[in-house]
Amino acid sequence: MTAAAVFTQNDIENFPFPFPKDQYRYSANVEPTGQKASTVAGSWGEHRVVIDAHYRRELDERSRILAADPTRSQCLPHMIPAAWDAMLTLMHELADGYPQHMTLERVAAEPASYRWRNALLDIDETFTFGVAETLPTDPLNYICSQIQEDVVLLDQRDDQMWGDAGVVTFAADWSFGFDVGMSFLQIHGPVPRLHSEKIATRAHEFIKRLQPAQSYRRTNWTLTVDGKLDTSTETYPEWGKDRRTLAEGPLEDVGDRLFLRTEVQHLIRLPQSNAVMFLIRTYLLPFKAIATIPEWADRLYRVLEDLPVDMADYKGITRTRGPGLQWLRTHGPVVP
């Protein structure tokens, strides 16, 4: 079953529609976290880590992907303290945001020990911070098996940020296994206009200046066929052909098969390790659902129509934006 078959009114109301205007160009577009962002359909952004109705399904998908390809989870040895820092930070975030389901209790001061409960997954475990033997797996995999976000940990050294750890199972046409150990500027090297317009350099300097416990967010977007979360370069043979079948298939299928994919990305300076945690949460909404909000359908059409060719090529939407535009031209609001 694709996500097209299961989207709900709540998915529409909570969708982070990424376009504030009728034209899209690359920018840092960062803002402080913790502020609710209102849309014409509802709102989003109250929490840095979000649990929704797709929680179990997406965690099962992450488990399946990691079992098939363990390289999606990596932690270079010097990042182990940052992984513990990230785990504890995410536990605090979950306990604060969803106290009816999750609690974190300090049970001993020295050594620092905690009791962690996640009622949604029937987890009730006590661990000692920094002691690997007290967890059933490493700290990054442990917490990432309980959140829907992908996580990348950035180390700061030699005046650079380095992507040296993470669990990334829902990449949008990139490979964490390939990028791990690379600098921020190297990772973003292929993005058109990002360097010529100095956007990457400004973003890099901004991240380096983050203070402990500071956090900011931004959005990114692309188009995805059939609601697939995993569109990494490793699995391109499995999903790459979907773009062709969509372009060659009946126009009436586009509303169900073509999705606007928004990433809400958070940058959080971790308090103990000084690493930066990069959270990536993926939201998918089919064009059929977008069409229920006339303002969204109109703006999406204008953005896609205006998008420069090099940016469309990089986002991998050269084949799909034509059918998407045609479908939006011929379909008015649709009741889901």
N, C-alpha and C positions, 0 to 999 in steps of 0.2 A: 504494500500500500504506500503510495507516495503522499507527501505532505499535502498535495492538492486535495486529497480526499478527506483530510482531517482538520483543516483550518476552521477556526471558530470565530465568533464575534469578538471574543476576548483577544484573539491574535491580532485582529484589526485594531482594536482599541489600544492595545499595548505596543503596537508596531512603531519602531523608531524611524519614521519616514525621514530620509536623509537630505532632502533638498529644500533649503530655505528660500531659493529663488529659481528662476526658469533657466538658469545656466549653471553648469558645473565645470570647475577647473580645480586642479590640485591646490590644496592649501593645508596649513597645519590645523586649522579650525578647532583649536583646543579651547575648552572651557572648564571651570572647576566642577568637580563631581558633587553628588548629593543633592542636586537641584532637580526638581521635577520639571520635565520639558513637556509643555502642552502642544497638542496637535489638533487638527480639526476633528479627528476621530476619538481622541482620548489623551493619554499621556504616557510617558516612560521616563526612566532615569532616576527614580527615587533611591534605588539601591545600586551599589557597585557590582554586586553579585546577585543574579536574579534566578529564582526558581519559579517555573511555570508548569502548565499542564503537560508539557513534553519532557518533563524531568526524567522519568524512567526510560522512555524511549531513547532519548539522546544519550543517557548513560550506558544503556545497552549497546548502542551504536559505537560509542567510544571503546567499550570493552572488546567488541568484535574487531574493530580496527587495530587495536593494540595487540590482540592475539595474533592477527595476521601479519602485522608489521611492527615489531617492537622498536624500530628506529624512530618511531614517532614520539618516543619518550627518551630524553637524554639529559644527563646531568654531568658535566665535567667535574672532576674531583674537587676543584677549588670552590665549586658552587654548592657543596653540600650544606654549609651553614645558611646560605641564602634560601635553599629549599625548605629547611626547617622554619626559617623566618616567614617565608611565603605561606607555609601550611598554617602556622599559628595566626597570621594576619587574616587569612581566609576563614578560619574557624571563628575568629572574633566577628568578622563581617556577617557570616551566616547566623551566628547566635544573636547578634543585634538585630538583624533584619527579619529573622524567622524564629522568634523565641518559642513559638508554639510547637516547633518541630525540632529545634536544635539548641543544645546548651553546651557551654564550655566552662568547667569549674576548676579552679586551682585547688589542688588537694594537698600539695606540699611545696614549701618554699625552697628548700635546698636538699637534694637537687630539685629543680622546677618540674613538678609533675602535675598532670591535668587529667580530668575525666571529660571525655568527649562523647556526646550522645546525638545521634541523628535518627530520630524516630521514623523518618520516611524510609530509611534503609535498614531499620532494626540494628543499628550500630550503637554499642555502649562499651567503650574501651578506655582504659587508663594508660597513659604513656608518660615517659620522662623525656623532656625536651632535649634533643641532641643525642639521645641514646637509641641507635637503630634497632636494637633487639626488642624494644618495647612497642614497636609497630609491626603489623603484619607484612608491610612492604615499605619501600622508601617513602619519605614524607611527601614528595611531589606527586607520585602516583597515587598515594593514599588519598590526598585531598582532591586530586583531579578526578578520581572515581566517584566523587560526591558533588561535583559542580558541572554545569553545562558549558562553562567558559573554557577556551584554550588558554594556556599560560606559557609565556616566555619570560625568562629571567635574564636581565641585562646586567653585566658586571661593568664597573667603571674603573678603568686603569689606563695609563699612558695617554690621558686626555681623550680617550675614546670610550664608547659604549660597545660592549660585546655580547652577542646573543649566545650565552654559554650553557643554558639549561632550559628545559621546558617540556610540556606535554601538548602536542598540537595534532589533533586528529581531524579537524574540520577546516583545513587550509583551503583557501580559494586560489587555486592555480599557482601554488608555490610549494616548496619542500622544506620543512623544518630540518629533516635529516641532512639535507645538503647545506643549509644555511648555518647550522650550529657551529659555533666557534668563529664565525665571521663578525666583522665590525658592523655597526649600524649603517654606516655609509656604504660598505660593500654590499650588504643585504639589499639596500634600496638602489643599487647601481642601475638595474635595468629599467627603472620606472621613467618613462619619457617626461621631459620638462622639469623633473624634480630637482635635478642638479643645475641645469642651465638657468633656472629661475631662483636658485639659491634656497628652495624650500627645504631640501634635505639638510642643508647646513644649519638653517635656523631651527629646525626641529631637533637636530642633534644638540645644539647649544642649549635649547630649552630643557631637554631631558637632563643634561648634565647639571643644570642649575636647580633641579628639584631638591627640596629639603625633606628631611625625614618626616614621614607620615603625610606629606603633601600628595595630592592626587588630582589628575585632570583626565578629561575624556574627549573623544572625538568620534566621528562616524566615518565609515568608508562603505562602498557599495559596488555591486556588479549585478549581472543577470545570471541565473542558474536554471538549467533545465531539469524538470522532474523533481525538484525539491531535494536534491542530494546535498547533504552536509559535507561529505568528503569529496571535494574536487581538487585534491592535491595532484601535483605532477606525477607522483608515483602511480596513481590510479587513472591517469589520462586514458589509457586504452579502454577503460570501463565506461568513462563518461564523455570523452571527446566526441564520439560519434553521435551523441544526443543532439548536439548543435545542428548537425547535418540533417538528422531525421526530423527535427523541428522545422527547419527551413524548407524541407521538401514535403512535409506533411500537410494535412488540411489546416486551413486557417482557423477553423473553429476549435481546434485542439490547443491553440496557443494560450488561451485564457487559463486552462488547467495546467499546462505543461511548463510555461515560462514564469519564473519567479523573480521578483526583486529581492535581492539578497543584501541585507544591511548588517554591517559589523559595528557594534558599539565597543570601542577600544578604550581601556583605562590604563593610565600610567600612574603607578603608585611607588613612591620611594619607601622601601621597607625600613622599619625603624632600627633594627639591630645590625643587619648585615650591610646596609647602605646600598644594596642592589636595587634595581628598579624592576618592579613586576609589571609586565605588559599583559593585560587581560583582553581576550578577544571573544566577544559573545556574538554568535551568528543568529540572525532572525530571517526567516523566509516567508514571503507572502506571494501567492500566485496573482497574476494579472487579473484574474477573475475577481479576486477580493479587492485589489487596488481599484477596480472599476466601480466598486460600491461607494467610493468616496470621490465624487466628481473633481474636487480640487486636486486630489492626488493624481488622478488619471491625466488631467490636463497638464500638470506640472511635469510628470514623468515623460509624457509625450514631448514636451518642449525641450527637456534636458536631453533626451535621446536624439532628437532631431538635430540639436545644436552641437553635440559632442564631436570634437575633432577626430579625424581618422586615426591618428597615432594613439590617442587615448582609448578609443574603442578597440583598436588592435591589442593594446596591452591588457585591457580588461577582458579580452577574449569574447567580446560581444559583437564582432563584425558580422557573423552569420545570423545572430539572433535578434539584433536590434531592428532589422528590416521587418521581419514578421511581427515583432512586438509593436512597432509603429503602425503597421497595417491593421493589426487587431484593435489597437486603441482607437484608430480612426473610425472603425466600423462597429464598435460596441459601446453602448451607453452604460449607465449604472446597472449593475446586476445584483439581485438579491441573493446572498449566499445560501 
